[in-house]
């Protein structure tokens, strides 16, 4: 993810927060219908959960709990990818707008996988 000046954001709390905000903005732009309502609800839940669980992970007192919360972050990022794919399927005109969100959710999955792998 990049900031407004094109520089990479490495603060994971900030990055996951920005990801959540971008999900919310995208959902607000979707056409209002029954299918999008369901998809939007799901992607908001999983997409915003990544950052919330990462913050909880940072406040844990044990490495075991940190690793557990990081696994939840990874799972939620993976689930977000799934819902974003379905939103694109239902709203092909949003493909270009959603592509960066898909890329970010995949990248967050990889980051959390590395965190889990390196947490011993």
C-alpha positions as CSV (number, residue, x, y, z in Angstrom):
1,X,0.0,0.0,0.0
2,X,1.2,3.5,-0.7
3,X,0.4,6.9,0.8
4,X,-0.6,9.9,-1.2
5,X,3.0,10.7,-2.1
6,X,3.6,7.2,-3.5
7,X,5.7,6.0,-0.5
8,X,5.0,2.5,1.0
9,X,3.3,2.4,4.3
10,X,5.0,0.0,6.7
11,X,3.1,0.8,9.9
12,X,0.8,-2.2,9.8
13,X,-1.7,-0.7,12.2
14,X,-2.0,2.3,9.9
15,X,-2.0,0.1,6.8
16,X,-4.8,-2.1,8.1
17,X,-6.8,1.0,9.1
18,X,-6.4,2.5,5.6
19,X,-7.5,-0.9,4.1
20,X,-10.7,-0.8,6.2
21,X,-11.4,2.7,5.2
22,X,-11.0,1.9,1.5
23,X,-13.3,-1.1,1.9
24,X,-15.9,1.2,3.4
25,X,-15.6,3.8,0.6
26,X,-15.9,1.1,-2.0
27,X,-19.0,-0.4,-0.4
28,X,-20.7,3.0,-0.3
29,X,-20.2,3.3,-4.0
30,X,-21.9,0.0,-4.9
31,X,-25.3,0.0,-6.4
32,X,-28.0,-0.6,-3.8
33,X,-29.6,-4.0,-4.3
34,X,-30.3,-7.2,-2.3
35,X,-27.2,-9.1,-3.5
36,X,-24.8,-6.1,-3.0
37,X,-26.3,-5.6,0.5
38,X,-25.3,-9.1,1.5
39,X,-21.9,-9.0,-0.1
40,X,-21.2,-5.5,1.3
41,X,-22.1,-6.7,4.8
42,X,-19.7,-9.6,4.6
43,X,-16.8,-7.7,3.1
44,X,-17.2,-4.9,5.7
45,X,-17.1,-7.5,8.5
46,X,-14.0,-9.3,7.3
47,X,-12.2,-6.4,5.9
48,X,-12.4,-4.2,9.0
49,X,-11.7,-7.2,11.2
50,X,-8.2,-7.5,9.9
51,X,-7.1,-4.2,11.5
52,X,-9.1,-4.7,14.7
53,X,-7.6,-8.1,15.3
54,X,-4.1,-6.8,14.6
55,X,-4.5,-4.1,17.2
56,X,-5.6,-6.8,19.7
57,X,-2.6,-8.9,18.7
58,X,-0.3,-6.0,19.6
59,X,-1.9,-5.8,23.1
60,X,-1.5,-9.5,23.9
61,X,0.7,-10.6,26.8
62,X,1.9,-13.9,25.4
63,X,3.5,-14.9,22.1
64,X,1.0,-17.7,21.8
65,X,-1.9,-15.2,22.0
66,X,-0.1,-12.9,19.5
67,X,0.3,-15.8,17.1
68,X,-3.4,-16.8,17.5
69,X,-4.6,-13.2,16.8
70,X,-2.3,-13.0,13.8
71,X,-3.9,-16.2,12.4
72,X,-7.2,-14.5,12.7
73,X,-5.9,-11.6,10.8
74,X,-4.7,-13.9,8.0
75,X,-8.0,-15.7,7.9
76,X,-10.0,-12.5,7.7
77,X,-7.8,-11.1,4.9
78,X,-8.3,-14.4,3.0
79,X,-12.1,-14.1,3.6
80,X,-12.0,-10.5,2.4
81,X,-10.4,-11.7,-0.9
82,X,-13.3,-14.1,-1.3
83,X,-16.0,-11.4,-0.8
84,X,-14.2,-8.9,-3.1
85,X,-14.1,-11.6,-5.8
86,X,-17.8,-12.0,-5.5
87,X,-18.4,-8.3,-5.6
88,X,-16.5,-8.1,-8.8
89,X,-18.5,-11.0,-10.2
90,X,-21.8,-9.1,-9.4
91,X,-20.5,-5.7,-10.4
92,X,-18.0,-6.1,-13.2
93,X,-17.9,-2.3,-13.8
94,X,-16.1,-2.1,-10.4
95,X,-13.3,-4.5,-11.4
96,X,-10.6,-1.8,-11.8
97,X,-11.7,0.0,-8.6
98,X,-11.6,-3.3,-6.6
99,X,-8.4,-4.7,-8.1
100,X,-6.1,-2.7,-5.7
101,X,-8.2,-3.9,-2.7
102,X,-7.8,-7.5,-3.9
103,X,-4.1,-6.9,-4.2
104,X,-3.9,-5.5,-0.7
105,X,-5.9,-8.3,0.9
106,X,-3.6,-10.8,-0.7
107,X,-0.6,-8.9,0.4
108,X,-1.9,-8.6,4.0
109,X,-2.5,-12.4,3.9
110,X,1.1,-12.9,3.0
111,X,2.3,-10.5,5.7
112,X,0.4,-12.2,8.4
113,X,1.6,-15.6,7.1
114,X,5.2,-14.4,7.5
115,X,4.4,-13.0,11.0
116,X,3.0,-16.3,12.0
117,X,5.9,-18.2,10.5
118,X,8.5,-16.0,12.3
119,X,6.7,-15.9,15.7
120,X,8.4,-18.6,17.7
